[in-house]
Amino acid sequence: MSGPCDPWSPWRPRSARWTRTLTLLLLAAGAPVPVTAQVAQAAESSRWAVTVGPEWHGRVLMGNTDAKETGNGTPPVTLFRTTTHLDGGVGVSGGFGLRATSTLWAETAVRYRSTRLLTDVTGDIEGAPGTTASERVQHLQVDAGVQWLVHRWHRGRLMPYVSGGAGYVRQLHGAATLATSGWSGYAGGGFLIELPARTGGAFRSLALRFDGRAEWLGGVTLDDAAHAGPVLGAAIVLRR
């Protein structure tokens, strides 16, 4: 005669597996505490850093121009209007930083992207439909600035910062037949996510960097004014 049937017997092995899994997850959740301290200590002891990653640039206004015709003793007549933008897109950047104090880094970066100069022609006096002219532009930029780590907002592996600086701009138009030079300026901020570096590796600490900034371009615009556009960046930071 068989013994009483246990309705929970099919679930006991599965319950044991879930118990072991939950125990491992709880142990893993507690592990990052000393690791985070070690990562933070390695990051704070680093003296220099190399940064590389992609950037997304928004469209930047380059100037508005009215084509006017003047006559003897008559007011000027606007033949058409043009609005020129430097198109947005993805570029790459590489940078180098030096620690000045516990919260301040001096940094420089080289940025490059291939984009287009777009000119919208509207308001034709003869009623012709609007059109857009496009020209390929290679945009090279060298910036120097500072990064200030906001320690009071530091949470775990996440370190916020603010940054700002200025630089030099060089643009090659078309098949490199025309070159223009100007200046740049930027202000913004973001955050660093510290990653564990392998013991004995080439770099003392690693981090992911995410930022957003407003970037001004001057000297290369058509109206000789400075115009700003948005920039979003992501990069890996290798410190030594």
Protein Blocks (a to p, Z undefined) as FASTA:
>chain_A
ZZdddfklmmmmmmmmmmmmmmmmmmmmmmmmmmmmmmmmmmmmpmbdcddddddddddd
fbdcddddddehiacddfbdcdddddedddddddddddfblmbccddddddddddddddd
ehiaklpacddddddddddddddddddddfklgghjbccddddddddddddehjhpaccd
dddddddddddddddddehiabfbdcddddddddddehjamnopacddddddddddddZZ
